[in-house]
């Protein structure tokens, strides 16, 4: 049985639906590439109206470009979610390892926990932790 944390983690870092869509788009791109090849081959081997050929080719090329663009977006999102999952796992592993509050600054723990610290124009600090949490201080 999954814990509440596992369900939250799956909701935040899930990639199965994205991977399925990426695979479907890969198939769409493959089919569209074959159709483009057929369009070009037909134009090379039989006489046809070049305006119609150009319209057919441009429609297919646009279809391919849209699928390719979305596919690239999905791959980037999948990679990002996997990297964030790994960072969150490392973060939680370090937190669980700590059984008591820190008595003094621990540089290794700091690097494990904190992703970035930004200083605003007013001197306020914004801490972004590896799990994505942001705290202004």
C-alpha positions as CSV (number, residue, x, y, z in Angstrom):
1,X,0.0,0.0,0.0
2,X,1.3,3.5,-0.9
3,X,1.8,6.1,1.7
4,X,0.5,9.6,1.4
5,X,4.0,10.7,0.6
6,X,4.4,8.1,-2.2
7,X,1.1,9.4,-3.7
8,X,2.3,13.0,-3.5
9,X,5.7,12.1,-4.9
10,X,4.0,10.2,-7.8
11,X,1.7,13.2,-8.5
12,X,4.6,15.7,-8.6
13,X,7.3,13.6,-10.4
14,X,5.1,11.3,-12.5
15,X,6.4,10.8,-16.1
16,X,4.4,7.8,-17.3
17,X,1.7,9.8,-19.1
18,X,4.3,12.1,-20.5
19,X,6.4,9.2,-21.7
20,X,3.3,7.6,-23.3
21,X,2.5,10.9,-25.1
22,X,6.2,11.2,-26.3
23,X,6.0,7.6,-27.7
24,X,2.8,8.4,-29.5
25,X,4.4,11.6,-30.9
26,X,7.4,9.6,-32.0
27,X,5.0,7.3,-34.0
28,X,3.2,10.4,-35.4
29,X,6.6,11.8,-36.5
30,X,7.6,8.5,-38.1
31,X,4.3,8.3,-40.1
32,X,4.5,11.9,-41.1
33,X,8.1,11.5,-42.3
34,X,7.0,8.6,-44.4
35,X,4.2,10.7,-45.9
36,X,6.6,13.5,-46.7
37,X,8.9,11.0,-48.4
38,X,6.0,9.7,-50.4
39,X,4.9,13.2,-51.3
40,X,8.4,14.1,-52.6
41,X,8.8,10.8,-54.4
42,X,5.4,11.2,-56.1
43,X,6.4,14.7,-57.2
44,X,9.7,13.3,-58.6
45,X,8.1,10.4,-60.5
46,X,4.7,11.7,-61.9
47,X,3.5,14.9,-63.3
48,X,1.3,16.9,-60.9
49,X,0.2,20.4,-60.1
50,X,3.1,22.0,-58.2
51,X,0.7,24.3,-56.2
52,X,-1.1,21.2,-54.9
53,X,2.2,19.4,-54.2
54,X,3.6,22.4,-52.3
55,X,0.4,22.7,-50.2
56,X,0.5,18.9,-49.4
57,X,4.2,19.1,-48.5
58,X,3.9,22.2,-46.3
59,X,0.9,20.7,-44.5
60,X,2.9,17.6,-43.7
61,X,6.0,19.5,-42.8
62,X,4.0,21.7,-40.4
63,X,2.4,18.5,-38.9
64,X,5.9,17.1,-38.4
65,X,7.3,20.3,-36.9
66,X,4.4,20.6,-34.4
67,X,4.8,17.0,-33.3
68,X,8.6,17.3,-33.1
69,X,8.3,20.5,-31.0
70,X,5.9,19.0,-28.6
71,X,8.1,15.8,-28.4
72,X,11.1,17.9,-27.5
73,X,9.1,19.7,-24.8
74,X,8.0,16.4,-23.3
75,X,11.5,15.0,-23.3
76,X,12.7,18.1,-21.5
77,X,9.8,17.9,-18.9
78,X,10.5,14.2,-18.3
79,X,14.2,14.8,-17.8
80,X,13.4,17.7,-15.4
81,X,11.0,15.7,-13.4
82,X,13.4,12.8,-13.1
83,X,16.2,15.1,-12.0
84,X,13.9,16.8,-9.4
85,X,12.8,13.3,-8.1
86,X,16.4,12.4,-7.6
87,X,17.2,15.7,-5.9
88,X,14.2,15.2,-3.6
89,X,15.2,11.6,-2.8
90,X,18.7,12.8,-1.9
91,X,17.2,15.7,0.2
92,X,14.9,13.3,2.1
93,X,17.7,10.8,2.6
94,X,19.8,13.5,4.2
95,X,17.0,14.7,6.4
96,X,16.1,11.2,7.6
97,X,19.8,10.6,8.3
98,X,19.7,13.5,10.8
99,X,18.1,12.2,14.0
100,X,18.7,15.4,16.0
101,X,18.7,19.1,15.3
102,X,22.1,20.5,14.2
103,X,24.1,22.1,17.0
104,X,26.5,23.8,14.6
105,X,26.8,24.6,10.9
106,X,27.3,21.6,8.7
107,X,28.6,22.5,5.3
108,X,27.8,19.2,3.7
109,X,24.2,19.3,5.0
110,X,23.9,22.9,3.7
111,X,25.0,21.8,0.2
112,X,22.6,18.8,0.3
113,X,19.7,21.0,1.3
114,X,20.1,24.4,-0.4
115,X,19.9,24.8,-4.2
116,X,20.3,28.5,-4.4
117,X,20.3,31.7,-2.3
118,X,19.3,34.9,-4.0
119,X,19.8,38.4,-2.6
120,X,17.1,40.9,-3.5
121,X,17.7,44.6,-4.1
122,X,16.5,45.3,-0.6
123,X,19.0,42.9,0.9
124,X,16.4,40.2,1.7
125,X,17.4,36.6,1.0
126,X,15.4,34.0,-0.9
127,X,16.4,30.4,-0.2
128,X,15.5,27.8,-2.7
129,X,15.9,24.3,-1.4
130,X,16.6,21.1,-3.4
131,X,13.0,20.0,-3.0
132,X,11.7,23.2,-4.7
133,X,10.6,24.9,-1.5
134,X,11.4,28.7,-1.3
135,X,11.7,30.7,1.9
136,X,12.3,34.4,2.1
137,X,14.4,35.6,5.0
